[in-house]
């Protein structure tokens, strides 16, 4: 894990204040927690400060600490622990997080990182010449099956090639990031196979007014409902062909006979593997000193049956 420290004092603002809208939001957020537990709002407030200014400054940390009645070091501990918080200025148009964990690395993350080094800055957490772009490498961003991928703001851009990534980077650099659709960039839908969906192909259309009964399919479990592509086969869904009501019930005599078969020839209960009353502790089966039922004494000193 890399060491996370606050930005140099030369770039730290002298003060921080929430905007009027964000200040009202912060007070409502704090009020959600019980009295004496207001400090639980520290992460939401830090995130709001970052959304407002793009990064978390020393002044923002101290202001939030004062709002929550916390020591400065406690808020600093939170801000430096979670790498979702940017502790130095980031690009005004985009801060690109390149996932470098194993699946993305195997699928070309190093090429994406090289593009960031070429077009933004050779080192992460540095701004480009006009301050509009910055980048860093992060751990798993949670879309491994669509590797390689990047995160910008709250959106992910997946299934990237170096060429497509350059197009995305240039679009954000030129202020046209809103023209880039988030998600897979190769035509894939979410994480479905490139060749198209292969499962859950049978869809059920909305039932007409009155539900299944109105369509006449409510009484027949095998009936094909509106919008169904194909009827479910017996082998695919054997439970549909349940026994007829008169076949599903067994007589008392049949049930008793099955019970007798289950208990075995000695009349033992299914869950009673040893002789009646035995716990195993008093048995001498191991050393050959087992006692008969008449020899075993109860706690009162009497034999069983006395």
C-alpha positions, 0 to 999 in steps of 0.5 A, spaced: 500 500 500 502 506 498 503 512 503 498 517 503 499 524 505 496 531 504 498 535 499 504 540 499 502 546 503 504 550 497 497 548 494 493 547 500 487 553 500 487 557 506 480 555 508 474 551 506 467 552 506 461 548 504 456 551 499 450 553 501 446 547 498 452 543 501 451 546 508 444 544 508 445 537 506 451 536 511 446 538 517 441 534 514 446 528 514 448 529 521 441 529 524 440 522 521 445 519 527 443 519 534 445 524 539 452 523 541 453 519 534 454 525 529 461 523 528 458 517 524 457 522 518 465 523 517 465 519 511 459 522 507 461 529 509 468 528 506 465 525 500 461 531 499 467 536 500 471 532 495 465 532 490 465 540 491 472 541 490 474 535 487 479 533 492 480 533 500 484 539 503 487 540 509 482 546 510 476 541 509 478 536 514 479 541 519 472 544 517 469 537 518 472 535 524 469 542 527 462 540 525 462 534 528 466 535 534 472 531 532 480 531 533 483 533 527 487 527 527 481 523 527 478 525 521 485 525 518 486 518 519 479 517 515 481 521 509 488 517 509 485 510 510 480 510 504 483 511 497 477 514 495 479 520 497 483 524 493 488 528 497 491 532 492 488 537 486 486 532 480 484 534 473 478 539 473 475 535 467 477 528 469 481 524 474 482 517 471 483 511 475 486 505 471 485 498 474 491 495 475 489 488 478 491 481 475 485 480 470 486 487 468 493 487 467 493 480 463 488 484 459 492 490 457 492 495 463 499 496 462 498 499 455 492 504 458 497 506 464 502 508 458 497 512 455 496 516 461 503 517 462 504 519 455 498 524 454 497 526 462 504 526 466 509 520 467 507 520 474 501 518 477 497 524 482 500 529 477 496 534 473 497 535 465 500 542 463 493 545 463 490 542 469 485 539 466 487 531 467 490 527 472 491 519 473 492 514 478 493 506 478 488 503 483 486 496 485 480 492 483 474 496 480 469 491 480 468 489 473 474 483 472 470 480 466 470 486 462 477 487 463 481 492 462 477 498 465 478 505 468 474 509 472 472 516 471 468 520 477 462 515 478 462 511 471 466 505 469 469 504 462 470 497 460 472 492 455 478 498 452 483 497 447 488 502 447 485 506 441 478 506 444 482 509 451 485 514 447 479 517 444 475 517 451 481 521 454 481 526 448 474 527 449 474 528 456 481 533 455 477 537 450 471 537 455 466 532 451 466 527 456 459 527 456 459 524 449 462 518 451 457 512 454 459 509 460 460 501 461 463 496 455 466 500 449 465 494 445 458 493 444 457 488 450 451 489 454 453 489 461 457 482 462 453 478 457 457 474 452 460 478 446 456 473 441 449 475 445 445 473 451 445 465 451 440 464 458 434 467 460 431 467 453 424 466 455 420 472 457 413 473 460 409 478 457 405 483 462 399 479 464 392 482 461 387 485 466 385 480 471 391 476 471 392 469 469 385 467 470 383 472 465 387 469 460 384 462 461 391 459 463 390 460 471 388 453 471 393 449 467 400 449 469 402 447 462 399 452 458 403 457 454 402 464 457 402 470 453 409 472 450 412 465 452 417 463 446 416 455 447 412 450 452 416 448 458 418 440 457 416 435 462 423 433 462 425 440 464 420 441 469 418 435 472 414 438 478 409 440 473 407 433 472 405 432 479 401 426 481 393 427 481 390 428 488 387 421 489 394 419 487 398 423 492 395 421 498 397 414 502 392 411 507 394 410 514 395 402 513 400 404 508 404 409 512 404 405 518 407 399 514 412 404 511 414 406 518 415 399 520 420 398 514 424 404 516 425 402 524 427 395 522 426 388 525 428 390 532 423 396 532 428 401 533 426 408 532 430 411 525 434 416 530 435 411 535 442 407 533 443 404 540 439 400 545 434 404 549 436 408 555 444 407 553 448 413 552 455 410 550 458 412 556 456 406 561 457 401 555 463 396 556 462 394 549 470 396 548 473 392 554 468 387 554 464 389 561 457 391 558 452 390 563 445 387 561 439 392 562 437 388 569 444 390 571 444 397 570 442 401 576 439 408 576 441 414 580 436 412 585 440 405 586 435 401 583 435 397 577 431 399 571 424 396 571 424 396 579 
